[in-house]
Amino acid sequence: MAKPMYVIIVGAGKVGWNLARELINKGHEVTVIESNLRRYQIVEEELEHAIQYGDGSELWVLERAGIERADLVIAVTGDDEDNILISQVAREKYGVPRIVARCNNPRNLQHFKLLGISPVVSATDLILRLIEHEVPEYGLVHLLDLPAEQLEIIELEVDAGSPAAGRRVGDLELPDGALVTAILRNGNGFVPNPDSVIEPGDEVLVVLDVGLENQVTDIFRSRPEAA
């Protein structure tokens, strides 16, 4: 077995949680940081002391998790700005030797690259590359030219309590110019029809016109509770 590493994972979504499981099973020491209290409580039931509650974009939270001795930091929150910030802080301030970041929106890949953050993992980009490789006859290669086509493809995780959770795809109040093209659930993906029901925790791929991102995101995100 390779030398055990100390790994900090920021974000306890499905990706972060599964990564933690696998790394722990391989004998590595892992600390997961999660800012959503409900999500933290759910994951804590399994990971126990290997998860901490807090905002991973704050220095004191990273220091409490022991970033000074981390061999690897994995930023897999649902916010690209947070993932960029966490990656930069880990590398520039604490000298963490290995950084892996998740890019939720392929349009932001260029920002990760410009800032020297690598490797960056984009599920959407990987799927598009797979489609291009496996079914080139569909002509979907052109989807990679999204800026020229004035289209975006974004990946969103469905929050419990969001307007989309528990609803049929056909009942979603998506703006004109937006379309759910794929749902990823329990490690599998499928193309939905109007009767497909979206579940909390699903990851959905949406094709949309430029400028609709905020409207579409609001449908898949839970709304803050009133104070």
C-alpha positions as CSV (number, residue, x, y, z in Angstrom):
1,M,0.0,0.0,0.0
2,A,1.2,3.5,-0.7
3,K,2.2,5.8,2.1
4,P,-0.9,7.0,3.9
5,M,-1.8,10.6,3.3
6,Y,-3.6,13.2,5.3
7,V,-6.4,14.5,3.0
8,I,-8.8,17.4,3.6
9,I,-12.0,17.3,1.5
10,V,-14.1,20.5,1.4
11,G,-17.7,19.8,0.6
12,A,-19.6,16.7,1.8
13,G,-21.9,16.3,-1.2
14,K,-22.1,13.0,-2.9
15,V,-18.7,13.4,-4.4
16,G,-17.0,14.5,-1.2
17,W,-18.7,11.8,0.9
18,N,-17.8,9.0,-1.5
19,L,-14.3,10.2,-1.9
20,A,-13.9,10.2,1.9
21,R,-15.3,6.7,2.2
22,E,-12.9,5.4,-0.5
23,L,-9.8,7.2,0.9
24,I,-10.5,6.0,4.5
25,N,-11.0,2.4,3.2
26,K,-7.6,2.7,1.6
27,G,-6.0,3.6,4.9
28,H,-5.7,7.4,4.5
29,E,-6.5,9.9,7.2
30,V,-9.4,12.2,6.0
31,T,-11.1,15.3,7.3
32,V,-14.2,16.5,5.5
33,I,-15.4,20.1,6.0
34,E,-19.1,20.9,5.4
35,S,-20.8,24.2,5.8
36,N,-24.4,23.0,5.6
37,L,-25.5,21.9,9.1
38,R,-28.1,19.4,8.0
39,R,-25.7,17.8,5.5
40,Y,-23.0,17.7,8.1
41,Q,-25.2,15.9,10.6
42,I,-26.2,13.3,8.0
43,V,-22.6,12.6,7.0
44,E,-21.4,12.7,10.6
45,E,-23.5,9.6,11.4
46,E,-21.2,7.6,9.2
47,L,-17.8,9.5,9.3
48,E,-18.1,10.6,12.9
49,H,-14.9,12.4,13.9
50,A,-13.7,12.6,10.2
51,I,-16.0,15.5,9.4
52,Q,-16.1,19.0,10.8
53,Y,-18.8,21.7,10.5
54,G,-17.7,25.0,9.1
55,D,-17.1,27.2,6.0
56,G,-14.0,25.7,4.2
57,S,-13.3,29.1,2.6
58,E,-12.4,30.5,6.0
59,L,-8.8,30.3,7.1
60,W,-9.5,29.3,10.7
61,V,-11.7,26.5,9.6
62,L,-9.0,25.1,7.4
63,E,-6.4,25.5,10.2
64,R,-8.7,23.8,12.6
65,A,-8.8,20.9,10.2
66,G,-5.0,20.8,10.1
67,I,-4.3,22.1,6.7
68,E,-0.7,22.8,7.7
69,R,0.0,19.1,7.6
70,A,-2.3,18.1,4.7
71,D,-0.8,16.1,1.8
72,L,-3.8,16.7,-0.4
73,V,-6.7,19.1,-0.4
74,I,-9.8,18.3,-2.5
75,A,-12.2,21.2,-3.1
76,V,-15.5,19.8,-4.2
77,T,-18.1,22.3,-3.0
78,G,-21.0,23.3,-5.3
79,D,-19.6,26.8,-5.7
80,D,-16.7,27.3,-8.2
81,E,-15.6,30.6,-6.5
82,D,-15.2,28.7,-3.2
83,N,-13.3,25.9,-4.9
84,I,-10.9,28.4,-6.5
85,L,-10.4,30.3,-3.3
86,I,-9.8,27.1,-1.2
87,S,-7.3,25.7,-3.8
88,Q,-5.4,29.0,-4.0
89,V,-5.2,29.3,-0.2
90,A,-4.1,25.7,0.2
91,R,-1.3,26.1,-2.3
92,E,-0.1,29.6,-1.8
93,K,-0.5,30.1,1.9
94,Y,0.0,26.6,3.3
95,G,2.1,25.0,0.6
96,V,-0.1,21.9,0.2
97,P,1.7,19.8,-2.4
98,R,-1.4,18.4,-4.1
99,I,-4.6,20.1,-4.9
100,V,-7.7,18.7,-6.8
101,A,-10.6,21.0,-7.5
102,R,-14.1,20.5,-8.9
103,C,-15.4,22.8,-11.6
104,N,-19.2,22.8,-11.6
105,N,-19.7,25.1,-14.6
106,P,-17.5,24.4,-17.6
107,R,-17.4,28.2,-18.3
108,N,-15.3,28.6,-15.2
109,L,-12.6,26.1,-16.3
110,Q,-10.6,28.9,-17.9
111,H,-10.5,30.7,-14.5
112,F,-9.1,27.6,-12.8
113,K,-6.5,27.3,-15.5
114,L,-5.5,31.0,-15.5
115,L,-4.9,30.8,-11.7
116,G,-2.8,27.6,-12.2
117,I,-5.2,25.3,-10.3
118,S,-4.7,21.8,-11.5
119,P,-6.0,19.2,-11.8
120,V,-9.6,20.4,-12.2
121,V,-12.4,17.9,-12.6
122,S,-15.6,18.9,-14.5
123,A,-18.2,16.1,-14.7
124,T,-20.0,18.0,-17.5
125,D,-16.8,18.3,-19.5
126,L,-16.0,14.6,-18.9
127,I,-19.4,13.5,-20.1
128,L,-19.3,15.7,-23.1
129,R,-15.9,14.3,-24.0
130,L,-17.3,10.8,-23.5
131,I,-20.3,11.6,-25.7
132,E,-18.0,13.0,-28.3
133,H,-15.8,9.9,-28.2
134,E,-18.6,7.3,-28.1
135,V,-21.2,8.8,-30.4
136,P,-19.6,11.2,-32.8
137,E,-22.3,10.7,-35.3
138,Y,-24.6,12.8,-33.2
139,G,-22.5,15.8,-34.0
140,L,-22.3,16.8,-30.4
141,V,-18.7,17.8,-30.8
142,H,-20.1,21.3,-31.5
143,L,-21.3,21.4,-27.9
144,L,-17.8,22.0,-26.8
145,D,-17.9,25.4,-28.7
146,L,-20.4,26.7,-26.2
147,P,-19.2,30.3,-26.1
148,A,-19.7,30.6,-29.9
149,E,-23.1,28.9,-29.7
150,Q,-24.1,31.3,-26.8
151,L,-25.1,28.2,-24.8
152,E,-24.0,26.9,-21.4
153,I,-24.2,23.4,-19.9
154,I,-24.2,23.4,-16.2
155,E,-24.3,20.7,-13.5
156,L,-26.4,21.3,-10.4
157,E,-27.0,19.2,-7.3
158,V,-30.6,19.2,-6.3
159,D,-31.1,20.5,-2.7
160,A,-33.8,19.0,-0.5
161,G,-36.5,21.6,-0.2
162,S,-35.7,23.2,-3.5
163,P,-38.5,23.9,-6.0
164,A,-37.3,21.0,-8.2
165,A,-37.1,18.3,-5.5
166,G,-39.8,15.8,-5.9
167,R,-41.2,17.3,-9.1
168,R,-41.6,15.9,-12.6
169,V,-39.3,17.3,-15.1
170,G,-42.3,18.4,-17.2
171,D,-43.6,20.5,-14.3
172,L,-40.4,22.5,-13.7
173,E,-40.8,26.2,-14.2
174,L,-37.7,26.5,-16.3
175,P,-37.3,29.7,-18.3
176,D,-37.5,29.4,-22.1
177,G,-34.1,28.5,-23.4
178,A,-33.3,25.9,-20.6
179,L,-33.6,22.2,-20.8
180,V,-32.7,19.3,-18.4
181,T,-30.7,16.9,-20.5
182,A,-29.4,14.3,-18.0
183,I,-29.9,13.2,-14.4
184,L,-27.1,11.5,-12.5
185,R,-28.3,9.3,-9.6
186,N,-26.5,6.8,-7.5
187,G,-23.6,6.7,-9.9
188,N,-25.8,6.2,-13.0
189,G,-27.0,8.7,-15.5
190,F,-30.1,8.8,-17.7
191,V,-31.9,11.1,-20.1
192,P,-35.1,12.2,-18.5
193,N,-38.6,12.4,-20.0
194,P,-41.3,14.8,-18.8
195,D,-42.5,12.2,-16.3
196,S,-39.1,11.7,-14.7
197,V,-39.2,12.8,-11.0
198,I,-36.2,14.7,-9.7
199,E,-35.0,13.6,-6.3
200,P,-33.0,15.5,-3.7
201,G,-29.3,14.7,-4.2
202,D,-29.7,14.2,-8.0
203,E,-27.1,15.9,-10.2
204,V,-28.7,17.4,-13.2
205,L,-27.2,18.7,-16.4
206,V,-29.0,21.6,-17.9
207,V,-28.4,23.2,-21.3
208,L,-29.4,26.9,-21.3
209,D,-29.0,30.2,-23.1
210,V,-26.3,32.5,-21.7
211,G,-27.7,34.7,-19.0
212,L,-30.2,32.2,-17.5
213,E,-27.9,30.6,-15.0
214,N,-29.2,32.4,-12.0
215,Q,-32.9,31.7,-12.8
216,V,-32.1,28.0,-13.4
217,T,-30.0,27.7,-10.3
218,D,-32.7,29.0,-8.1
219,I,-35.0,26.1,-9.1
220,F,-32.5,23.5,-7.9
221,R,-31.3,25.3,-4.7
222,S,-33.1,25.5,-1.4
223,R,-34.1,28.9,-0.3
224,P,-32.7,30.4,2.9
225,E,-35.0,30.3,5.8
226,A,-36.4,33.7,6.9
227,A,-34.7,35.0,10.0
